[in-house]
Amino acid sequence: MRRNDYEVVTTVRTLTVGLTLNGSISLPVMIGVLIVTLRMLDPISQLGELAGTVQINADAIGRVRALLAVPPLPEPAEPAGRASSCAACASATTTAPPSSTASTRRSPPAASPPSWARRGRARAPC
């Protein structure tokens, strides 16, 4: 039993003993109340502990529902082809240019490569 459980049992015991000594309830009723209190204390405590978890799950469900309520993005009427859709992709090479060092200098190419090739990427960004 946890500390709060002892407080509840002590409160119920004090109340029932006081009512019994006052003559408001009989001894069998007092014993019955104490037994019911002890038997129901653990399930009620567990229910109280689970209330926080239930609230967290309810909040998560609300966030998922809000996400599902967002309308989808529109789709194009026909898909764009990868090779013919980008002029840089059609004219560029797929390998990165060699790096120049101080000992071996090469002349610059006649046409400047696309920016993604100058950065050393192996493929076009599209």
JOCORGI-V404071 format. One record per pair of residues at least 24 apart in sequence whose ideal C-beta (glycine too) atoms are under 7 Angstrom apart, sorted by the first residue. I is the first residue (numbers start at 1). J is the second residue. Records with the same first field share a line. If there is no record, write none. Layout:
I->J, J
This chain:
2->45
5->41, 45
8->41
9->37, 38, 41
12->37
85->126
86->124, 126
88->114, 124
89->124, 126
92->117, 124
93->117
94->122, 123
95->122
96->120, 121, 122
